[in-house]
Amino acid sequence: MSSTARVEDLLSELTPQVLGLYGLLERLTGDPMVALNRAVAAAEISPTNCGSTATPAPAATAPDR
């Protein structure tokens, strides 16, 4: 097995754990930087599917007038 294949195997095993830890940290802290880091990590792992793991955007509200 090549070193590239070993790295890909390791990443496929660790990816759900990393994203899960980011999710836990996000729930515990509510920190928007954690949400951003989680979204970036998800995009690096799977750029074509990153929207499915990113946190939803807050609901838009009308400005006060």
C-alpha positions in Angstrom: 0.0 0.0 0.0 1.4 3.4 -1.0 1.8 6.2 1.5 -0.9 8.2 -0.3 -3.3 5.3 0.1 -2.5 5.1 3.8 -3.1 8.8 4.3 -6.4 8.6 2.5 -7.4 5.7 4.7 -6.5 7.6 7.8 -8.4 10.7 6.7 -11.5 8.7 5.9 -11.4 7.2 9.5 -10.7 10.5 11.2 -13.0 12.8 9.2 -16.3 11.9 11.0 -14.5 12.2 14.4 -13.1 15.6 13.6 -16.4 17.0 12.3 -18.2 15.5 15.3 -15.8 17.1 17.7 -16.3 20.5 16.0 -20.0 20.0 16.3 -19.8 19.2 20.0 -17.5 22.2 20.6 -19.9 24.4 18.6 -22.9 23.3 20.7 -21.0 23.8 24.0 -19.6 27.2 23.2 -21.9 28.7 20.5 -18.8 30.4 19.2 -19.2 31.5 15.5 -15.5 30.9 14.9 -15.9 27.2 15.8 -18.8 27.1 13.3 -16.5 28.7 10.7 -13.7 26.3 11.4 -16.0 23.4 11.1 -17.3 24.6 7.8 -13.7 25.1 6.5 -12.7 21.6 7.7 -15.8 20.1 5.9 -14.9 22.0 2.7 -11.3 20.8 2.8 -12.5 17.2 3.2 -15.2 17.3 0.6 -15.4 20.6 -1.4 -18.3 19.4 -3.5 -20.4 18.4 -0.5 -19.5 21.0 2.1 -22.9 22.5 2.4 -24.4 19.4 3.9 -22.2 19.6 7.0 -22.1 23.4 7.5 -24.2 25.0 10.1 -27.4 26.6 8.8 -27.4 30.4 8.3 -29.4 32.4 10.9 -32.9 33.4 9.8 -33.0 36.8 8.1 -34.8 39.5 10.0 -36.1 42.8 8.7 -34.3 45.9 9.9 -36.0 48.0 12.5 -37.5 51.2 11.0 
